[in-house]
Amino acid sequence: MSRLHLHLVSDSTGETLEMVAKAALAQFDAAEIVRHFWPMVRSRQHLSRILPDLADNPGLVLFTLVNPETRATLEEHCRQLGLPAVPALDAVTEALEAQLGQEAHGRPGRQHAMDEAYFRRVDAIHFTIAHDDGLGWEDWEQADIVLAGVSRSSKTPTSIYLANRGYKVANIPLVIESPPPPALFELRHPLVVGLTTAPERLVQIRRNRLLTLNETAETSYVDAERVRGEVQFARRMFADNGWPVIDVTRRSIEETAAAIIRLLGERASDGDDMLTGSKPI
């Protein structure tokens, strides 16, 4: 198994750098990665405190540093050590400069500024938490997205992920014995999306959930026939109301959220008609 020391050096929170590294590393198998994370490096004095670690643990250095002096110091030190140093965002920034005809501001952490978008995300997170699991149905019209699906079909984690992207999301579990409030079928502003999954996978997820709660008794919650009935009940509701449907069986939360955002974009550009129908995507 390959072993690599990966140094992530950022003049901000390092969140963007971590995401870039994670996305790239996902393309490699059987590699042992030892991460060295260095956020908020905004001076040569701060940088000098981490340079010995580069020498002690040689590997790959990924960085996002906008201060020219700090950056030059890091690059020179890496050259002396014979270490590859990769500026993670340079290619994108240079392409944007060329297309926009202006130079980048070069301010560390600018993407985390407390601007209108920041407060919109905070508001979306508050809304989404307050409207989880069928709560606050009186306010659903204020939502951007409403997710519907049976228990354990990833509604809540998908909602939270979308909220962090700035979308107000409500979600409701579909239970055969407890019909949803009529307001669900009268919504005009939100995009209502049905989440479905393979019954066999759903049983497995529910069993794991019960195990975490130290519940071992067999109940209808994990009965295969019962679960198939729940999924069919939900799919009929999706079809009857013409809601778009996403099959989450083999999707990650990020992939499900991306599909929902795409549906929002399609509705915004082409109107509601193309989003009707309940064939899973």
Backbone torsions as a table, in degrees:
resi	resn	phi	psi	omega
1	MET	NA	131.5	178.7
2	SER	-70.7	143.6	179.1
3	ARG	-125.9	130.8	-176.3
4	LEU	-138.4	132.0	170.0
5	HIS	-86.5	120.8	-178.5
6	LEU	-113.7	115.1	-179.4
7	HIS	-99.9	121.9	179.4
8	LEU	-110.2	111.0	-175.1
9	VAL	-116.0	120.0	-175.7
10	SER	-134.8	148.2	175.4
11	ASP	-93.6	6.8	176.7
12	SER	-129.0	-147.6	-176.7
13	THR	-71.0	-19.6	-178.9
14	GLY	83.7	1.9	-177.2
15	GLU	-62.0	-45.4	-179.6
16	THR	-63.2	-43.2	-179.3
17	LEU	-63.1	-41.0	178.1
18	GLU	-63.2	-40.2	180.0
19	MET	-65.8	-41.0	177.9
20	VAL	-62.0	-46.2	-179.6
21	ALA	-63.2	-43.1	-179.3
22	LYS	-62.5	-42.9	-179.5
23	ALA	-63.7	-40.7	-179.3
24	ALA	-70.7	-41.7	-178.2
25	LEU	-66.6	-23.9	179.8
26	ALA	-63.7	-15.2	-179.3
27	GLN	-86.4	-0.6	-175.6
28	PHE	-123.0	138.5	178.2
29	ASP	-108.7	160.2	172.4
30	ALA	53.3	44.6	176.6
31	ALA	-125.8	132.4	176.7
32	GLU	-95.6	113.2	-176.9
33	ILE	-105.5	123.3	175.3
34	VAL	-103.6	108.1	-176.2
35	ARG	-86.6	138.2	172.1
36	HIS	-122.6	111.1	-170.0
37	PHE	-106.4	123.2	-176.9
38	TRP	-128.1	87.4	178.6
39	PRO	-88.2	166.2	173.5
40	MET	57.7	38.2	177.2
41	VAL	-89.4	100.6	-172.3
42	ARG	-123.2	12.0	178.6
43	SER	-151.9	159.3	177.6
44	ARG	-66.9	-29.7	177.9
45	GLN	-63.6	-43.2	177.7
46	HIS	-65.7	-42.4	-179.0
47	LEU	-61.8	-37.3	-177.9
48	SER	-61.5	-25.0	-178.4
49	ARG	-77.0	-19.7	-178.8
50	ILE	-104.8	-11.0	-178.6
51	LEU	-60.4	-37.9	177.6
52	PRO	-58.9	-31.7	179.7
53	ASP	-68.2	-31.3	177.3
54	LEU	-65.2	-40.2	179.9
55	ALA	-69.9	-38.5	-178.1
56	ASP	-74.3	-26.8	-177.4
57	ASN	-131.2	70.6	-177.0
58	PRO	-61.5	141.0	179.5
59	GLY	-175.8	-143.6	-179.4
60	LEU	-100.2	135.5	178.9
61	VAL	-112.5	118.3	171.8
62	LEU	-107.5	135.4	-177.2
63	PHE	-143.6	153.2	168.7
64	THR	-131.0	93.5	179.8
65	LEU	-127.4	124.6	-178.2
66	VAL	-99.2	-19.6	178.0
67	ASN	-71.8	120.6	-174.3
68	PRO	-60.1	-39.0	-177.4
69	GLU	-68.8	-45.2	179.4
70	THR	-62.7	-42.6	-179.3
71	ARG	-64.4	-45.2	-179.1
72	ALA	-62.7	-37.6	178.9
73	THR	-63.8	-44.6	179.0
74	LEU	-63.1	-46.9	-177.8
75	GLU	-62.6	-40.5	179.2
76	GLU	-65.7	-41.7	179.2
77	HIS	-63.6	-40.9	178.7
78	CYS	-65.6	-36.9	177.5
79	ARG	-62.7	-42.0	-179.6
80	GLN	-64.1	-35.0	-179.6
81	LEU	-86.2	-8.8	-177.1
82	GLY	72.6	29.2	-178.5
83	LEU	-101.2	137.2	174.3
84	PRO	-70.0	131.2	178.1
85	ALA	-122.6	119.0	-172.9
86	VAL	-114.9	118.8	173.7
87	PRO	-78.0	107.3	-166.3
88	ALA	-63.5	-29.5	-173.1
89	LEU	-111.0	2.1	-174.1
90	ASP	-58.6	-46.9	-175.9
91	ALA	-61.3	-41.8	179.9
92	VAL	-67.2	-44.8	-179.1
93	THR	-62.1	-43.7	-179.9
94	GLU	-64.7	-38.8	178.1
95	ALA	-64.6	-40.9	177.8
96	LEU	-65.6	-40.8	177.4
97	GLU	-59.0	-43.0	-179.0
98	ALA	-65.9	-41.2	-177.8
99	GLN	-76.2	-34.1	-177.0
100	LEU	-90.8	-13.5	179.2
101	GLY	68.9	30.1	178.2
102	GLN	-149.1	159.2	-179.6
103	GLU	-88.0	147.9	176.3
104	ALA	-66.1	149.3	-177.0
105	HIS	-68.5	-29.4	-179.5
106	GLY	69.3	39.1	177.8
107	ARG	-107.2	122.2	-179.8
108	PRO	-64.7	139.8	176.6
109	GLY	70.7	17.3	-176.3
110	ARG	-61.3	-31.1	-179.1
111	GLN	-69.6	-13.5	-179.9
112	HIS	-101.6	12.7	-178.9
113	ALA	-61.5	147.7	-178.8
114	MET	-83.7	69.8	180.0
115	ASP	-98.6	-169.1	-178.2
116	GLU	-60.2	-39.2	-179.5
117	ALA	-65.0	-35.9	179.0
118	TYR	-62.4	-48.8	-178.3
119	PHE	-68.8	-27.8	175.6
120	ARG	-66.6	-38.7	177.4
121	ARG	-66.0	-42.3	178.9
122	VAL	-61.2	-44.1	179.4
123	ASP	-62.7	-40.5	179.9
124	ALA	-64.4	-40.0	179.4
125	ILE	-65.1	-44.3	178.2
126	HIS	-59.9	-45.1	-179.6
127	PHE	-61.6	-45.4	-175.0
128	THR	-65.6	-41.6	178.2
129	ILE	-64.0	-38.4	-178.2
130	ALA	-74.8	-13.0	-176.7
131	HIS	-123.4	34.2	177.2
132	ASP	-84.8	146.1	171.1
133	ASP	58.3	39.6	174.7
134	GLY	86.3	3.5	-178.5
135	LEU	-76.4	154.0	171.9
136	GLY	61.2	38.5	-175.9
137	TRP	-60.9	-21.7	179.6
138	GLU	-62.7	-22.8	-176.8
139	ASP	-103.9	7.2	-174.0
140	TRP	-60.5	-26.6	-179.7
141	GLU	-63.4	-21.9	179.2
142	GLN	-80.6	-11.3	-177.4
143	ALA	-74.1	155.7	170.4
144	ASP	-85.6	-34.3	-175.5
145	ILE	-140.0	140.1	171.0
146	VAL	-123.9	123.3	179.5
147	LEU	-102.5	133.4	179.2
148	ALA	-126.5	141.6	178.9
149	GLY	176.5	167.9	-179.8
150	VAL	-72.0	170.2	-179.6
151	SER	-58.8	137.1	178.2
152	ARG	69.5	32.1	175.7
153	SER	-102.8	27.2	173.6
154	SER	68.3	27.8	-179.3
155	LYS	-66.4	-49.3	-175.6
156	THR	-65.9	-51.3	179.5
157	PRO	-61.6	-34.5	176.8
158	THR	-66.7	-40.0	178.4
159	SER	-61.2	-45.9	-178.9
160	ILE	-64.8	-39.9	178.4
161	TYR	-62.0	-45.4	179.3
162	LEU	-65.2	-36.4	178.3
163	ALA	-61.0	-39.3	177.6
164	ASN	-67.5	-15.9	173.7
165	ARG	-92.0	0.0	175.8
166	GLY	99.5	11.3	-179.4
167	TYR	-101.8	133.4	174.1
168	LYS	-80.2	122.8	-173.3
169	VAL	-129.5	135.6	169.7
170	ALA	-116.6	152.3	176.3
171	ASN	-140.5	152.0	-177.8
172	ILE	-139.1	131.4	174.8
173	PRO	-78.0	138.3	178.4
174	LEU	-96.9	117.6	-177.4
175	VAL	-122.4	129.4	-175.8
176	ILE	-56.4	-43.6	-175.7
177	GLU	-78.8	-10.2	-175.7
178	SER	-133.5	88.3	-178.2
179	PRO	-57.3	146.5	178.6
180	PRO	-67.5	160.6	179.1
181	PRO	-62.4	147.8	-179.8
182	PRO	-56.2	-25.2	-179.0
183	ALA	-57.9	-28.6	-179.0
184	LEU	-60.3	-34.6	-175.2
185	PHE	-90.6	1.3	-178.4
186	GLU	-113.7	4.8	-175.3
187	LEU	-69.5	140.3	179.8
188	ARG	-114.4	-44.4	-176.0
189	HIS	-77.5	-48.5	-174.9
190	PRO	-69.8	152.7	168.6
191	LEU	-86.9	115.7	178.8
192	VAL	-91.7	124.7	-177.6
193	VAL	-123.9	132.6	175.4
194	GLY	-92.6	133.6	175.5
195	LEU	-107.2	128.5	179.6
196	THR	-129.2	165.0	179.8
197	THR	-156.2	164.9	179.5
198	ALA	-68.0	132.0	-178.8
199	PRO	-55.0	-39.4	-178.7
200	GLU	-62.8	-42.0	178.5
201	ARG	-66.8	-37.4	-179.6
202	LEU	-64.8	-40.6	177.6
203	VAL	-60.7	-43.3	-179.8
204	GLN	-61.8	-44.6	-180.0
205	ILE	-63.0	-42.9	-179.1
206	ARG	-66.6	-38.3	178.0
207	ARG	-62.6	-42.3	178.4
208	ASN	-63.3	-37.2	177.9
209	ARG	-62.9	-44.5	179.4
210	LEU	-63.8	-37.0	179.2
211	LEU	-63.2	-37.2	178.1
212	THR	-66.7	-22.7	177.8
213	LEU	-95.7	7.8	-179.0
214	ASN	60.6	33.4	177.2
215	GLU	-104.7	120.7	-178.6
216	THR	-114.6	-9.4	-178.4
217	ALA	-68.8	142.6	176.4
218	GLU	-77.3	127.0	178.9
219	THR	-132.5	171.7	178.0
220	SER	-63.3	-19.5	-179.8
221	TYR	-60.0	-30.2	-178.6
222	VAL	-119.6	12.5	176.9
223	ASP	-73.2	125.4	-172.9
224	ALA	-58.5	-45.4	-179.5
225	GLU	-65.3	-41.8	178.9
226	ARG	-62.9	-43.3	-179.3
227	VAL	-64.7	-41.5	176.1
228	ARG	-58.9	-38.9	177.8
229	GLY	-64.2	-38.7	178.9
230	GLU	-64.0	-45.0	-179.0
231	VAL	-63.7	-42.3	177.9
232	GLN	-63.7	-41.1	177.0
233	PHE	-57.8	-45.4	-179.8
234	ALA	-66.1	-42.2	-178.5
235	ARG	-65.4	-35.8	176.1
236	ARG	-63.4	-41.2	179.0
237	MET	-63.7	-42.1	178.1
238	PHE	-60.3	-44.0	-177.9
239	ALA	-67.7	-42.1	-178.4
240	ASP	-62.3	-30.0	-176.7
241	ASN	-104.3	0.2	177.1
242	GLY	66.5	29.4	179.9
243	TRP	-82.9	141.4	173.3
244	PRO	-64.2	147.7	-174.1
245	VAL	-125.4	138.5	176.4
246	ILE	-121.3	125.0	176.4
247	ASP	-85.4	115.0	-174.9
248	VAL	-95.5	7.3	-173.4
249	THR	-52.9	-47.6	-176.5
250	ARG	-115.8	21.5	-179.6
251	ARG	-106.9	143.2	169.9
252	SER	-78.2	167.0	176.9
253	ILE	-58.1	-42.1	-179.0
254	GLU	-62.9	-40.0	-179.9
255	GLU	-68.9	-39.5	177.1
256	THR	-62.9	-45.3	179.7
257	ALA	-62.2	-40.2	179.5
258	ALA	-62.7	-39.3	177.9
259	ALA	-64.5	-38.8	179.6
260	ILE	-67.1	-43.6	179.3
261	ILE	-62.4	-37.3	177.3
262	ARG	-63.7	-40.9	177.4
263	LEU	-61.9	-39.7	177.0
264	LEU	-61.4	-43.3	179.6
265	GLY	-64.2	-39.7	178.6
266	GLU	-64.8	-40.7	179.7
267	ARG	-65.6	-38.6	-178.5
268	ALA	-66.9	-35.0	-176.0
269	SER	-92.0	-27.6	-172.8
270	ASP	-123.0	-2.8	179.5
271	GLY	92.7	171.5	-174.0
272	ASP	-71.7	-27.0	-168.5
273	ASP	-57.9	-38.7	-175.3
274	MET	-73.2	-8.1	-179.2
275	LEU	-97.6	0.4	179.8
276	THR	-79.0	158.0	-178.8
277	GLY	106.8	152.8	-172.8
278	SER	-118.7	22.8	176.7
279	LYS	-73.5	122.7	-177.9
280	PRO	-59.9	145.4	176.1
281	ILE	-116.0	NA	NA
